[in-house]
Amino acid sequence: MSADNIISSSLDSELHHRHVESRQKTDIPLSTKTELPTPTTVAAVTTEDDDMEPLPSQPSGANMIIEESSIVTLMQYFDRLLVGLDPRWRNWIIRGIFSWVMILVFAKLVSMGPLIVSLVVLLIQIKCFQEIINIGYIVYKSHNLPWFRTLSWYFLFTSNYWLYGESLIHHFGFMMHKNNFLQPLVTYHRMIAFLLYTSGFVGFVLSLKKTYYLKQFTLFGYTHITLMILVTSSHQMIQNICEGMIWFLFPVSLIICNDIMAYMFGFFYGRTPLTKLSPKKTWEGFIGGGVSTLVFGFIVAGILSRYQFLVCPLEYDDENSRIATSCIALPLFQKTVYNMPKPFSLLKRTLELYPFQLHSLILSLFASSIGPFGGFFASGFKRAFRIKDFEQQFLVMVDLWIDLIVKLLWLYLQMFTFQPLHVLHHQINFYNKS
């Protein structure tokens, strides 16, 4: 056999072998073949959940429309009027002017009585709720969500009906029982409130749309967190007012004092930043504001305790058909003589104080240490949603954070402050008598 025949036969056998292998591959059963994905199969794998619209990866309120208010316009007018001054001092003067204006307005409202103050608290709550819901509506691009804002306002009405109804029944229930029309509202108040909330819950479930599931449940939680902060805090403020105006006026005064004095100390002595959430806040302002609040609280507590119309609870005088303005003050608001401890007894053996002044020290400490965190929370909220012109858009939010801190003060007053110090007050009296 020649060399050419050998090469030819080897090539033929090689080709035959490759042909057999290719036929074996093509004869693989369908069950074991690996199918390549086609547009049809990809569409078949896709589920309905993939059509759901996601939340915005970077929520932003930078494009929110800022409504020019008369206060903002007035501030801009003063800013132009003081244009010759250094911006830092210009801001200081404008803040000082508006601080005094707000303090005087606040004093005027307090002088108008507890019912007017309660109404103002309710109006502030509604305005704050409107602002926060609008943020969620715009930032989360919720224009296509069915019934979002309607249900949010419905839940606000239901929450207020439940909580404020409880307060009215507690203080004025006997008046409502006299009226045949209002009596069922008193008797079945909690059942009505429960049915109202249940109706809103059912309405929310019926409004769910496949494309917006994630947004709807996110905003449902957003609304309820807002209700928890706003409605419960304003309700606690109303409770404070009903127990005596001093329980409302004193904590709010502490927050106002702490805010002003922290700004003053930070302005003149501030060097060390306190937190990244609010770069302008300093340790010097924080400590100076805290010490000033302790002194201020002790002095103001003694002044406010003298007036019956501030310490008396809100009660209706059925005989005279009006709200009672006088009462027998609690021992907490009656002057008591305390023996001074030995190191101080060399200067003065006894000291006459209102027991409420001892309470004021703990309340002032709480307000000066926890109060500023309301502002830090607001700063974090602003940065989370990338909101510009925060001071203009949320001027009313200042009242919200004061509201929140007063709520906290009231809760800690009841849980950790009032009862222990009241027991301590009786123990000191027993020690003095013995």
Phi, psi and chi 1 to 4 in degrees:
 res  aa     phi    psi   chi1   chi2   chi3   chi4
   1 MET       -  131.6 -175.4  179.0  -67.3      -
   2 SER   -77.8  166.8   63.7      -      -      -
   3 ALA   -63.8  -37.5      -      -      -      -
   4 ASP   -63.6  -39.1  -67.0  -24.6      -      -
   5 ASN   -67.1  -37.0  -68.5  -26.2      -      -
   6 ILE   -63.2  -45.6  -65.6  173.0      -      -
   7 ILE   -63.5  -39.9  -66.1  173.4      -      -
   8 SER   -66.2  -42.6  177.4      -      -      -
   9 SER   -67.0  -37.1   61.3      -      -      -
  10 SER   -66.4  -38.7   62.8      -      -      -
  11 LEU   -64.6  -40.7  -71.8  172.8      -      -
  12 ASP   -64.0  -42.8  -69.4  -20.0      -      -
  13 SER   -64.7  -36.1   61.7      -      -      -
  14 GLU   -65.1  -44.2  179.6   73.2   17.6      -
  15 LEU   -64.7  -40.4  -69.6  172.5      -      -
  16 HIS   -63.4  -41.4  176.5   72.0      -      -
  17 HIS   -62.7  -42.9 -179.7   67.5      -      -
  18 ARG   -65.3  -37.1  -70.4 -176.9 -179.2  179.5
  19 HIS   -65.7  -39.7  179.9   66.1      -      -
  20 VAL   -64.7  -41.8  170.5      -      -      -
  21 GLU   -64.4  -39.7  -75.5 -176.5  -10.2      -
  22 SER   -66.8  -36.5   63.9      -      -      -
  23 ARG   -68.7  -36.3  -71.5 -170.9   61.4 -176.1
  24 GLN   -63.3  -38.8  -70.9  176.9  -11.6      -
  25 LYS   -67.6  -38.9  -69.8  179.8  179.4  179.6
  26 THR   -75.6  -19.2   55.7      -      -      -
  27 ASP   -90.1   10.6  -68.0  -22.4      -      -
  28 ILE   -63.4  136.9  -63.9  175.5      -      -
  29 PRO   -59.9  154.2  -19.7   29.5      -      -
  30 LEU   -63.3  -32.2  -68.4  174.5      -      -
  31 SER   -65.6  -23.2   60.4      -      -      -
  32 THR  -104.6   -0.3   59.4      -      -      -
  33 LYS   -75.2  148.8  -76.3 -173.3  179.2 -178.9
  34 THR   -98.6  112.9  -56.4      -      -      -
  35 GLU   -84.6  137.5  -64.5 -178.0   -3.4      -
  36 LEU   -75.5  140.9  -66.0  175.9      -      -
  37 PRO   -66.3  134.1   22.8  -31.7      -      -
  38 THR  -115.1  163.7   63.1      -      -      -
  39 PRO   -53.6  -33.2  -26.8   35.1      -      -
  40 THR   -68.1  -45.8  -54.9      -      -      -
  41 THR   -67.8  -35.4   57.5      -      -      -
  42 VAL   -63.6  -42.7  170.3      -      -      -
  43 ALA   -63.1  -34.6      -      -      -      -
  44 ALA   -68.5  -34.3      -      -      -      -
  45 VAL   -72.6  -31.1  174.1      -      -      -
  46 THR   -61.4  130.9  -56.1      -      -      -
  47 THR   -99.4  171.4   62.7      -      -      -
  48 GLU   -68.1  -27.1  -67.7 -177.8   -3.8      -
  49 ASP   -64.3  -24.1  -68.3  -20.3      -      -
  50 ASP   -69.2  -16.2  -65.9  -33.0      -      -
  51 ASP   -82.6   -5.8  -63.2  -27.5      -      -
  52 MET   -72.2  133.4 -170.8  164.4   53.2      -
  53 GLU   -74.7  127.6 -175.6  176.5  -43.8      -
  54 PRO   -78.6  166.8   30.0  -34.6      -      -
  55 LEU   -71.8  153.5  -66.2  174.7      -      -
  56 PRO   -62.9  132.7   18.7  -30.0      -      -
  57 SER   -66.4  -31.5   57.2      -      -      -
  58 GLN  -131.3   84.8  -66.8 -175.6  -15.1      -
  59 PRO   -57.8  131.7  -19.0   29.7      -      -
  60 SER  -141.2  133.5  175.9      -      -      -
  61 GLY  -109.6   21.8      -      -      -      -
  62 ALA   -64.7  -26.1      -      -      -      -
  63 ASN   -96.1   12.1  -62.5  -36.9      -      -
  64 MET   -65.7  143.5  -66.9 -179.0   65.9      -
  65 ILE   -81.2  123.1  -60.9  174.0      -      -
  66 ILE   -91.5  119.9  -52.0  -61.9      -      -
  67 GLU   -86.1  120.5  -64.2 -178.8    0.7      -
  68 GLU   -71.1  118.8  -70.0  -70.9  -24.2      -
  69 SER   -98.1  167.4   64.9      -      -      -
  70 SER   -65.1  -32.4   57.0      -      -      -
  71 ILE   -66.3  -44.4  -62.8  178.1      -      -
  72 VAL   -63.1  -41.7  173.6      -      -      -
  73 THR   -61.9  -40.9  -55.7      -      -      -
  74 LEU   -66.2  -39.4 -167.8   57.9      -      -
  75 MET   -63.8  -41.1  -68.4  177.7   68.4      -
  76 GLN   -64.3  -34.7  -67.8  173.5  -11.2      -
  77 TYR   -64.2  -46.5  169.6   75.8      -      -
  78 PHE   -63.6  -35.6  -82.3  107.0      -      -
  79 ASP   -63.1  -40.6 -167.3   61.7      -      -
  80 ARG   -71.3  -33.3  -69.3 -167.8  -60.9  -91.6
  81 LEU   -67.4  -33.2 -165.4   64.3      -      -
  82 LEU  -103.4   28.0  -57.8  171.5      -      -
  83 VAL   -62.3  -23.5   69.5      -      -      -
  84 GLY   -74.9  -16.4      -      -      -      -
  85 LEU   -85.9  164.2  -63.6  176.8      -      -
  86 ASP   -62.6  138.0 -178.5   82.8      -      -
  87 PRO   -53.5  -35.5  -25.8   33.6      -      -
  88 ARG   -65.3  -45.5 -173.1  165.0  175.0  -96.8
  89 TRP   -72.9  -32.3  -78.6   99.1      -      -
  90 ARG   -62.1  -43.3 -172.2  163.7   67.0 -122.0
  91 ASN   -65.0  -37.0 -175.4   48.9      -      -
  92 TRP   -64.7  -43.5 -172.7   83.8      -      -
  93 ILE   -66.8  -44.1  -66.7  172.4      -      -
  94 ILE   -64.0  -42.6  -66.5  173.9      -      -
  95 ARG   -62.0  -40.9  -80.4  175.9  176.0  -96.8
  96 GLY   -62.6  -43.9      -      -      -      -
  97 ILE   -61.0  -49.5  -67.6  171.7      -      -
  98 PHE   -72.7  -25.4  -80.2   90.4      -      -
  99 SER   -64.8  -45.4  -65.5      -      -      -
 100 TRP   -65.7  -38.6  -80.5  109.2      -      -
 101 VAL   -60.2  -46.5  169.7      -      -      -
 102 MET   -66.5  -37.2  -73.0 -170.6  -72.6      -
 103 ILE   -64.2  -43.2  -70.7  171.9      -      -
 104 LEU   -65.9  -40.1  -67.2  174.2      -      -
 105 VAL   -64.4  -41.6  170.7      -      -      -
 106 PHE   -62.3  -43.5  177.1   70.6      -      -
 107 ALA   -62.9  -38.8      -      -      -      -
 108 LYS   -64.1  -42.2  178.4   62.0  177.4  177.0
 109 LEU   -63.1  -41.9  -69.6  172.9      -      -
 110 VAL   -62.6  -38.9  171.1      -      -      -
 111 SER   -67.5  -18.3   67.8      -      -      -
 112 MET   -82.5   -5.8  -64.2  172.7   71.5      -
 113 GLY   107.6  166.1      -      -      -      -
 114 PRO   -66.1  -33.1   21.0  -31.2      -      -
 115 LEU   -68.0  -40.3  -63.9 -179.4      -      -
 116 ILE   -65.6  -42.5  -62.4  -63.0      -      -
 117 VAL   -62.2  -41.1  175.2      -      -      -
 118 SER   -62.6  -40.2  -59.5      -      -      -
 119 LEU   -64.4  -40.7  179.9   61.2      -      -
 120 VAL   -63.8  -40.9  171.4      -      -      -
 121 VAL   -59.9  -42.5  169.2      -      -      -
 122 LEU   -64.0  -41.8 -179.2   60.6      -      -
 123 LEU   -65.5  -40.0  -67.0  175.9      -      -
 124 ILE   -63.6  -41.3  -69.7  173.4      -      -
 125 GLN   -59.5  -45.2  176.6 -140.5   95.5      -
 126 ILE   -64.6  -42.0  -67.2  172.4      -      -
 127 LYS   -64.9  -43.0  179.0   61.5  178.5  174.3
 128 CYS   -62.6  -41.9  -69.9      -      -      -
 129 PHE   -61.8  -42.1 -176.0   81.2      -      -
 130 GLN   -59.3  -44.4  178.3 -170.3   11.8      -
 131 GLU   -63.4  -45.6  -66.5  -73.0  -11.6      -
 132 ILE   -69.4  -39.4  -65.1  176.7      -      -
 133 ILE   -66.0  -36.9  -69.2  -58.9      -      -
 134 ASN   -63.4  -34.5  -76.9  -20.2      -      -
 135 ILE   -60.9  -50.7  -66.6  172.4      -      -
 136 GLY   -61.2  -38.2      -      -      -      -
 137 TYR   -64.3  -39.6 -173.7   74.2      -      -
 138 ILE   -87.5  -46.8  -65.2  171.9      -      -
 139 VAL   -64.7  -40.2  170.0      -      -      -
 140 TYR   -88.9   10.4  -75.7  101.6      -      -
 141 LYS    50.4   57.4  -60.3  176.8  175.0   60.3
 142 SER   -97.8   25.0  -49.6      -      -      -
 143 HIS   -65.3  -25.3  -53.0  -75.7      -      -
 144 ASN   -95.4   -0.1  -63.4  -36.7      -      -
 145 LEU   -76.3  128.2  -67.8 -173.6      -      -
 146 PRO   -75.2  129.6   25.6  -30.9      -      -
 147 TRP    65.0   18.3  -59.3  100.2      -      -
 148 PHE   -62.6  -55.8  163.5   61.5      -      -
 149 ARG   -70.6  -34.6  -73.7 -158.8  -73.9 -164.8
 150 THR   -61.7  -45.6  -57.5      -      -      -
 151 LEU   -67.8  -34.9  -74.1  171.2      -      -
 152 SER   -61.7  -46.3  -63.5      -      -      -
 153 TRP   -67.8  -33.0  -75.7  103.1      -      -
 154 TYR   -64.3  -43.2  176.7   82.6      -      -
 155 PHE   -66.2  -33.6  -77.8  124.0      -      -
 156 LEU   -63.6  -45.6  176.2   67.0      -      -
 157 PHE   -60.3  -44.3  166.3   77.6      -      -
 158 THR   -63.5  -43.2  -57.9      -      -      -
 159 SER   -64.0  -43.2  -57.0      -      -      -
 160 ASN   -66.2  -38.7  -79.9  -34.9      -      -
 161 TYR   -60.8  -42.6  174.6   80.9      -      -
 162 TRP   -68.0  -54.5  172.8   43.4      -      -
 163 LEU   -73.1  -47.3  -69.4  175.3      -      -
 164 TYR   -68.7  -31.9  -73.7  111.1      -      -
 165 GLY   -62.1  -38.8      -      -      -      -
 166 GLU   -61.3  -42.3  -66.9  -78.6  -23.0      -
 167 SER   -66.9  -43.4  -62.3      -      -      -
 168 LEU   -64.2  -41.1  -70.5  173.5      -      -
 169 ILE   -65.2  -39.1  -69.1  170.7      -      -
 170 HIS   -64.6  -41.5  177.1   71.5      -      -
 171 HIS   -96.2  -28.8  -68.1  -80.5      -      -
 172 PHE  -129.4   22.4  -56.3  104.6      -      -
 173 GLY   -61.7  -35.7      -      -      -      -
 174 PHE   -63.9  -31.1   66.7   94.0      -      -
 175 MET   -69.7  -38.9  -67.0  176.9   58.6      -
 176 MET   -69.2  -31.5  -63.2 -179.8 -179.8      -
 177 HIS   -66.8  -23.9  -81.4  -65.0      -      -
 178 LYS   -73.9  -20.7  -66.1  179.6  180.0  179.2
 179 ASN   -99.4  120.5 -169.0  -47.4      -      -
 180 ASN   -62.7  -29.4  -67.0  -30.3      -      -
 181 PHE   -73.4  -38.4  173.3   74.2      -      -
 182 LEU   -86.7  -17.0  -64.7  176.4      -      -
 183 GLN   -58.8  -43.5 -172.4  172.2   -3.1      -
 184 PRO   -61.9  -32.7  -22.2   33.4      -      -
 185 LEU   -65.4  -31.7  -62.7  178.9      -      -
 186 VAL   -76.1  -45.3  175.9      -      -      -
 187 THR   -65.2  -42.6  -53.7      -      -      -
 188 TYR  -111.6   30.3  -56.4  106.0      -      -
 189 HIS   -58.2  -50.9  170.4   72.0      -      -
 190 ARG   -67.9  -35.8  -66.2 -176.6  179.5  179.2
 191 MET   -65.7  -41.6  176.1   59.0   71.3      -
 192 ILE   -63.6  -43.4  -65.7  171.2      -      -
 193 ALA   -62.2  -41.2      -      -      -      -
 194 PHE   -63.6  -43.2  174.2   74.4      -      -
 195 LEU   -66.7  -35.6  -67.7  175.5      -      -
 196 LEU   -62.9  -46.2  -75.3  173.1      -      -
 197 TYR   -66.3  -41.8 -179.4   83.1      -      -
 198 THR   -60.0  -39.2  -55.2      -      -      -
 199 SER   -63.0  -40.9  -59.2      -      -      -
 200 GLY   -65.1  -38.3      -      -      -      -
 201 PHE   -63.9  -44.0 -179.5   80.0      -      -
 202 VAL   -63.6  -41.4  171.4      -      -      -
 203 GLY   -60.8  -38.4      -      -      -      -
 204 PHE   -64.0  -45.6  167.5   74.7      -      -
 205 VAL   -62.0  -40.4  173.5      -      -      -
 206 LEU   -69.2  -21.8  -66.5  176.9      -      -
 207 SER   -86.7   -4.6   71.2      -      -      -
 208 LEU   -63.4  134.9  -69.2  172.9      -      -
 209 LYS  -121.5  140.3  -70.3 -179.3   66.5  176.2
 210 LYS   -53.1  -42.1  179.5  179.9   67.8  175.8
 211 THR   -70.7  -25.5  -51.1      -      -      -
 212 TYR  -117.2   23.2  -56.1  112.1      -      -
 213 TYR   -52.0  -52.5  -76.9  162.4      -      -
 214 LEU   -63.1  -43.9 -173.4   56.5      -      -
 215 LYS   -64.6  -41.8  -82.9 -171.5  178.0 -178.2
 216 GLN   -65.0  -43.0  -73.6  179.2  -69.4      -
 217 PHE   -71.0  -34.5  -81.8  100.2      -      -
 218 THR   -62.9  -45.8  -60.5      -      -      -
 219 LEU   -73.5  -25.9  -70.4  169.3      -      -
 220 PHE   -62.5  -46.4 -178.4   77.6      -      -
 221 GLY   -65.7  -39.3      -      -      -      -
 222 TYR   -58.4  -43.7  179.4   87.2      -      -
 223 THR   -64.7  -42.0  -60.6      -      -      -
 224 HIS   -71.9  -34.3  -81.3   69.1      -      -
 225 ILE   -63.8  -41.5  -69.3  -66.0      -      -
 226 THR   -61.6  -43.4  -56.6      -      -      -
 227 LEU   -63.1  -40.5  -68.9  172.2      -      -
 228 MET   -61.9  -42.4 -177.6 -174.6   71.3      -
 229 ILE   -73.9  -47.7  -66.1  175.5      -      -
 230 LEU   -77.8  -53.6  -77.3  178.3      -      -
 231 VAL   -70.0  -44.2  178.7      -      -      -
 232 THR   -65.7  -39.0   54.1      -      -      -
 233 SER   -67.5  -44.3   58.1      -      -      -
 234 SER   -66.3  -34.0   60.4      -      -      -
 235 HIS   -63.2  -41.7  169.5   66.3      -      -
 236 GLN   -64.4  -34.0  -66.3  -64.2  -19.4      -
 237 MET   -65.1  -41.3  -68.2 -172.8   75.3      -
 238 ILE   -63.8  -39.2  -58.8  -61.5      -      -
 239 GLN   -61.4  -42.2  -72.5  -70.6   92.9      -
 240 ASN   -56.1  -48.4  -73.3    3.6      -      -
 241 ILE   -61.9  -41.1  -65.7  169.3      -      -
 242 CYS   -67.4  -29.3  -68.5      -      -      -
 243 GLU   -81.5   -9.1  -65.1  -62.0  -32.8      -
 244 GLY   137.7  134.9      -      -      -      -
 245 MET   -59.6  -24.6  -80.1  -68.0  -70.8      -
 246 ILE   -63.5  -30.8 -166.7  170.7      -      -
 247 TRP   -74.2  -16.6  -63.2  111.4      -      -
 248 PHE   -95.4  -46.6  164.1   79.7      -      -
 249 LEU   -67.7  -42.4 -177.9   59.0      -      -
 250 PHE   -66.8  -50.6 -178.7   70.0      -      -
 251 PRO   -61.0  -39.8  -22.7   34.3      -      -
 252 VAL   -64.0  -38.7  172.3      -      -      -
 253 SER   -63.1  -36.7  -59.9      -      -      -
 254 LEU   -62.8  -43.9  -68.5 -180.0      -      -
 255 ILE   -65.8  -40.9  -62.0  -59.8      -      -
 256 ILE   -63.4  -45.4  -67.0  172.9      -      -
 257 CYS   -62.0  -46.0  171.4      -      -      -
 258 ASN   -62.2  -40.0 -177.9 -101.6      -      -
 259 ASP   -65.9  -44.3 -173.1   56.9      -      -
 260 ILE   -68.1  -48.0  -68.0  174.4      -      -
 261 MET   -69.9  -33.4  -63.1  -51.2  -63.0      -
 262 ALA   -63.6  -39.2      -      -      -      -
 263 TYR   -66.1  -42.6  175.5   76.3      -      -
 264 MET   -63.5  -48.6  -64.1  -71.7  -73.7      -
 265 PHE   -65.9  -38.8  -84.4   90.1      -      -
 266 GLY   -66.7  -34.4      -      -      -      -
 267 PHE   -66.1  -44.9 -177.3   86.0      -      -
 268 PHE   -90.4  -32.7  -70.3  105.5      -      -
 269 TYR  -121.8   -2.6  -52.3  108.7      -      -
 270 GLY   -65.8  126.2      -      -      -      -
 271 ARG  -134.5  -34.1  -63.5  -68.9 -176.7  -85.6
 272 THR  -103.2  116.5  -47.8      -      -      -
 273 PRO   -61.0  143.6  -20.4   31.8      -      -
 274 LEU   -93.2  -47.1  178.6   60.5      -      -
 275 THR  -151.7  150.9  174.1      -      -      -
 276 LYS   -71.5  -22.8  -67.9 -178.7  179.4  179.2
 277 LEU   -62.9  -34.3  -78.6  174.0      -      -
 278 SER  -136.2   87.7 -171.5      -      -      -
 279 PRO   -60.4  -24.1  -20.8   32.2      -      -
 280 LYS   -79.3  -14.4  -66.3 -177.5 -179.9  179.9
 281 LYS   -77.7  138.9  -61.8  -69.6 -168.1  -57.6
 282 THR  -127.0  159.7   61.4      -      -      -
 283 TRP   -64.3  -36.3  -84.2  103.8      -      -
 284 GLU   -61.9  -42.9  -69.6   80.1    4.7      -
 285 GLY   -65.8  -40.2      -      -      -      -
 286 PHE   -63.0  -47.1 -178.7   79.2      -      -
 287 ILE   -71.3  -44.1  -64.2  171.3      -      -
 288 GLY   -61.8  -41.7      -      -      -      -
 289 GLY   -64.5  -36.9      -      -      -      -
 290 GLY   -66.2  -46.6      -      -      -      -
 291 VAL   -64.3  -43.2  174.0      -      -      -
 292 SER   -61.9  -37.6  -58.2      -      -      -
 293 THR   -67.2  -37.2  -55.7      -      -      -
 294 LEU   -62.0  -46.1  -76.2  170.1      -      -
 295 VAL   -67.0  -46.5  176.0      -      -      -
 296 PHE   -60.0  -45.1  171.7   84.7      -      -
 297 GLY   -62.6  -41.7      -      -      -      -
 298 PHE   -63.8  -41.4 -172.9   81.0      -      -
 299 ILE   -71.4  -47.3  -64.3  172.3      -      -
 300 VAL   -66.6  -35.0  171.0      -      -      -
 301 ALA   -59.7  -39.7      -      -      -      -
 302 GLY   -67.9  -35.1      -      -      -      -
 303 ILE   -71.3  -46.6  -63.8  172.7      -      -
 304 LEU   -68.0  -29.2  -62.5  179.9      -      -
 305 SER   -68.1  -12.4  -62.0      -      -      -
 306 ARG   -78.0  -22.0  -59.5  174.2 -174.9  175.1
 307 TYR  -102.4  124.0  -59.6  100.3      -      -
 308 GLN   -65.3  -39.1  -83.5 -161.6  -11.6      -
 309 PHE   -67.1  -12.6   73.6   92.7      -      -
 310 LEU   -94.0  -32.0  -67.9  177.7      -      -
 311 VAL   -95.7  -14.2  -57.8      -      -      -
 312 CYS   -80.7  138.4  -69.3      -      -      -
 313 PRO   -68.7  160.0   23.7  -31.4      -      -
 314 LEU   -78.3  111.6 -174.4   62.9      -      -
 315 GLU  -135.9  150.9  -66.3  179.4   -9.6      -
 316 TYR   -98.4  125.9 -174.0   79.5      -      -
 317 ASP   -86.7  104.3 -172.8   -7.2      -      -
 318 ASP   -68.2  -31.7 -161.4   18.7      -      -
 319 GLU   -68.6  -44.1  -66.5 -178.4    0.0      -
 320 ASN   -95.0   -1.7  -60.2  -40.7      -      -
 321 SER    55.0   48.9  -61.3      -      -      -
 322 ARG  -157.8  170.8   61.3 -175.7  178.5   85.9
 323 ILE   -77.5  131.0  -64.5  175.5      -      -
 324 ALA   -69.7  138.3      -      -      -      -
 325 THR  -115.5    4.1   56.0      -      -      -
 326 SER  -137.5  155.0   61.0      -      -      -
 327 CYS  -166.5  175.7   64.6      -      -      -
 328 ILE   -87.5  116.6  -61.1  174.9      -      -
 329 ALA   -64.7  146.2      -      -      -      -
 330 LEU   -63.7  156.1  -66.3  172.5      -      -
 331 PRO   -55.7  -25.4  -24.9   33.1      -      -
 332 LEU   -61.2  -27.4 -169.4   66.1      -      -
 333 PHE  -111.8   24.3  -56.8  110.7      -      -
 334 GLN  -116.6  135.4  -63.3  178.1    7.3      -
 335 LYS   -61.9  139.6  -83.4 -166.9  172.9 -178.0
 336 THR  -133.1  143.5  -55.6      -      -      -
 337 VAL   -93.5  126.5  177.6      -      -      -
 338 TYR  -114.7  138.6  -63.8   95.4      -      -
 339 ASN   -78.6  131.4  -68.2  -33.6      -      -
 340 MET   -75.7  142.1  -62.9  -68.8  -73.0      -
 341 PRO   -65.4  163.4   18.0  -26.5      -      -
 342 LYS   -53.8  -45.9  -77.9 -172.8  177.4 -179.8
 343 PRO   -59.9  -32.4  -22.4   33.1      -      -
 344 PHE   -95.3  -13.7  -57.9   98.3      -      -
 345 SER   -69.6  -16.1   60.1      -      -      -
 346 LEU   -66.1  -31.8  -61.9  175.5      -      -
 347 LEU   -88.2  -43.0  -58.9  174.7      -      -
 348 LYS  -152.0  126.0 -165.1  171.8 -176.4  179.7
 349 ARG   -78.3  -36.0  -62.5 -175.1   61.6 -176.9
 350 THR  -128.4  158.0   60.4      -      -      -
 351 LEU  -139.4  127.9 -175.8   65.1      -      -
 352 GLU   -98.2  119.2 -169.3  177.4   25.8      -
 353 LEU  -139.3  160.0  -67.7  173.6      -      -
 354 TYR   -82.1  132.0  -70.0  100.0      -      -
 355 PRO   -54.9  -28.4  -26.1   34.0      -      -
 356 PHE   -61.9  -24.5 -175.9   66.0      -      -
 357 GLN   -68.0  -30.3  -70.6 -179.9  -84.1      -
 358 LEU   -69.4  -39.0  -61.4  178.3      -      -
 359 HIS   -61.1  -37.0  -67.6 -115.2      -      -
 360 SER   -61.2  -29.4   72.2      -      -      -
 361 LEU   -64.6  -42.9  -64.1  175.9      -      -
 362 ILE   -72.4  -40.2  -65.1  179.4      -      -
 363 LEU   -62.6  -41.0  -71.0  171.4      -      -
 364 SER   -66.6  -39.4  -59.7      -      -      -
 365 LEU   -63.7  -41.5 -178.4   63.3      -      -
 366 PHE   -65.4  -44.5 -176.7   85.5      -      -
 367 ALA   -63.6  -38.8      -      -      -      -
 368 SER   -78.8  -23.7   57.9      -      -      -
 369 SER   -95.9  -36.1   57.6      -      -      -
 370 ILE   -98.3  -31.6  -54.8  -60.1      -      -
 371 GLY   -52.0  -48.2      -      -      -      -
 372 PRO   -59.2  -21.6  -26.3   35.7      -      -
 373 PHE   -68.6  -19.2  -76.9   84.9      -      -
 374 GLY   -63.2  -42.3      -      -      -      -
 375 GLY   -66.5  -38.1      -      -      -      -
 376 PHE   -64.1  -38.5  -58.3  154.6      -      -
 377 PHE   -60.9  -43.3 -176.3   90.5      -      -
 378 ALA   -63.8  -38.9      -      -      -      -
 379 SER   -65.3  -41.7  -62.5      -      -      -
 380 GLY   -64.2  -37.6      -      -      -      -
 381 PHE   -61.5  -43.8 -174.0   84.7      -      -
 382 LYS   -61.6  -44.4  174.1 -171.3   70.4  172.5
 383 ARG   -71.7  -32.4  -76.8  165.3  172.9   73.0
 384 ALA   -63.1  -36.5      -      -      -      -
 385 PHE  -103.7    5.9  -69.9  100.0      -      -
 386 ARG    52.7   50.2  -64.6  175.9  173.0   83.1
 387 ILE   -93.0  126.2  -61.8  169.2      -      -
 388 LYS   -94.1  163.9  -63.7 -179.8  179.9  179.3
 389 ASP    52.7   48.5  -61.7  -35.3      -      -
 390 PHE   -60.9  -41.0 -173.2   72.6      -      -
 391 GLU   -65.4  -34.9  -69.3   78.4    7.8      -
 392 GLN   -76.5  -45.4  -64.0 -178.3   19.9      -
 393 GLN   -68.2  -32.7 -179.0   68.3   20.5      -
 394 PHE  -124.2   44.8  -59.3  102.8      -      -
 395 LEU   -59.3  -37.1 -168.6   61.2      -      -
 396 VAL   -70.6  -16.5   71.3      -      -      -
 397 MET   -67.3  -22.5  -66.0  -70.5  -81.7      -
 398 VAL   -54.6  -44.3  175.1      -      -      -
 399 ASP   -65.4  -33.1  -64.3  -46.0      -      -
 400 LEU   -61.6  -45.4  166.1   63.8      -      -
 401 TRP   -73.4  -34.5  -55.1  125.4      -      -
 402 ILE   -60.2  -43.0  -68.4  175.9      -      -
 403 ASP   -58.1  -45.7 -171.4   15.2      -      -
 404 LEU   -63.1  -44.7  173.0   61.3      -      -
 405 ILE   -68.1  -37.3  -63.7  -55.7      -      -
 406 VAL   -61.4  -38.2  171.4      -      -      -
 407 LYS   -59.4  -47.4  169.3 -147.1  169.9 -176.8
 408 LEU   -62.8  -40.9  -65.9  173.5      -      -
 409 LEU   -59.6  -42.6  -79.1  168.8      -      -
 410 TRP   -64.9  -43.6  172.1 -107.3      -      -
 411 LEU   -63.6  -46.3  -65.8  177.4      -      -
 412 TYR   -69.7  -30.4  -84.1   82.1      -      -
 413 LEU   -59.9  -46.8  170.5   69.4      -      -
 414 GLN   -70.7  -41.1  -69.5  -65.1  -41.9      -
 415 MET   -84.9  -40.8  -64.9  169.6   60.6      -
 416 PHE  -123.0  -13.3  -55.0  112.1      -      -
 417 THR  -111.3  -54.7  -53.1      -      -      -
 418 PHE   -62.8  -53.2 -173.5   88.1      -      -
 419 GLN   -66.0  -48.6  -66.0  177.8    4.0      -
 420 PRO   -59.9  -42.2  -24.9   35.4      -      -
 421 LEU   -71.9  -30.1  -79.8 -179.8      -      -
 422 HIS   -66.1  -40.4 -160.9   58.6      -      -
 423 VAL   -64.7  -42.5  172.2      -      -      -
 424 LEU   -61.3  -37.9  177.9   62.2      -      -
 425 HIS   -59.6  -45.0  165.9   62.5      -      -
 426 HIS   -69.3  -33.7  -73.2  -69.1      -      -
 427 GLN   -67.0  -38.8  -70.4  177.0  -15.6      -
 428 ILE   -66.4  -40.6  -68.1  174.1      -      -
 429 ASN   -61.7  -42.5  -79.4  -16.4      -      -
 430 PHE   -62.9  -39.9  176.2   79.3      -      -
 431 TYR   -66.7  -39.7  173.7   76.2      -      -
 432 ASN   -66.0  -39.8  -69.7  -22.0      -      -
 433 LYS   -69.1  -34.9  -69.2  177.2 -178.5  178.3
 434 SER   -76.6      -   61.5      -      -      -
